[in-house]
């Protein structure tokens, strides 16, 4: 499984290349894609397609939430859970 830093870098590169052009400010890992106007609803579908193709995963409808997909940090955490479900199951509540 790739390291979380690799997930973050790949997601950042995708977002910057596809949605963040023309921005004069830096993109922080915690910036909300929707609230900051970086990604719209169509862009979320593009992000999902990128994640599924890049990491060979299926993102279920119930996973299409801001908690999973609304920032680089959220996407990275989601990918870590999705790609290593045993770690997520072992984590305390």
C-alpha positions in Angstrom: 0.0 0.0 0.0 1.4 3.5 -0.9 2.3 5.7 2.0 -0.3 8.5 3.0 2.2 11.1 1.8 2.1 9.5 -1.7 -1.7 9.6 -1.7 -1.7 13.3 -0.7 0.8 14.1 -3.4 -1.1 12.3 -6.1 -4.4 13.8 -5.1 -2.8 17.3 -4.9 -1.4 16.9 -8.4 -4.7 15.8 -9.8 -6.6 18.7 -8.1 -4.1 21.3 -9.1 -3.9 20.0 -12.7 -7.7 19.8 -13.2 -9.4 22.4 -10.9 -6.9 24.8 -9.2 -5.5 26.5 -12.3 -5.3 30.3 -12.1 -5.3 30.3 -8.3 -2.8 32.6 -6.8 -2.9 31.1 -3.3 -1.4 27.9 -2.2 -3.6 24.8 -1.8 -3.6 23.5 1.8 -4.3 19.9 2.6 -7.2 21.0 4.8 -8.9 23.4 2.2 -12.5 22.3 1.6 -12.9 21.6 -2.2 -16.5 22.6 -2.1 -16.5 25.5 0.3 -13.5 27.1 -1.4 -15.0 26.6 -4.8 -12.2 24.4 -6.0 -14.3 21.4 -7.0 -18.0 21.4 -8.0 -20.4 18.5 -8.0 -19.2 17.4 -11.5 -15.6 17.7 -10.3 -16.4 15.3 -7.4 -17.4 12.7 -10.0 -14.1 13.3 -11.8 -12.2 13.0 -8.5 -14.0 9.7 -7.9 -13.1 8.4 -11.3 -9.5 9.4 -10.8 -9.3 7.6 -7.4 -11.0 4.4 -8.7 -8.8 4.2 -11.7 -5.5 5.2 -10.0 -6.0 2.9 -6.9 -8.1 0.1 -8.3 -10.9 0.7 -5.8 -14.6 1.1 -6.0 -16.1 4.1 -4.1 -19.6 3.2 -3.0 -22.4 5.7 -3.0 -22.5 5.9 0.8 -18.8 6.9 0.7 -19.6 10.0 -1.4 -19.4 12.4 1.6 -17.4 15.5 2.5 -15.8 13.6 5.3 -14.2 11.3 2.7 -13.8 13.6 -0.4 -13.8 17.3 0.5 -10.1 18.0 1.0 -6.7 16.5 0.3 -6.5 15.4 4.0 -10.0 13.8 3.9 -9.2 11.9 0.6 -5.9 10.7 2.0 -7.5 9.4 5.2 -10.3 7.8 3.2 -7.8 6.1 0.9 -5.8 4.8 3.9 -9.0 3.3 5.4 -10.2 1.9 2.0 -6.9 0.3 1.0 -6.2 -1.1 4.5 -9.5 -2.0 6.0 -7.9 -4.1 8.7 -6.3 -1.0 10.2 -9.6 0.9 10.2 -11.4 -2.1 11.8 -8.7 -2.3 14.5 -8.8 1.4 15.3 -10.7 2.2 18.6 -13.9 4.2 18.3 
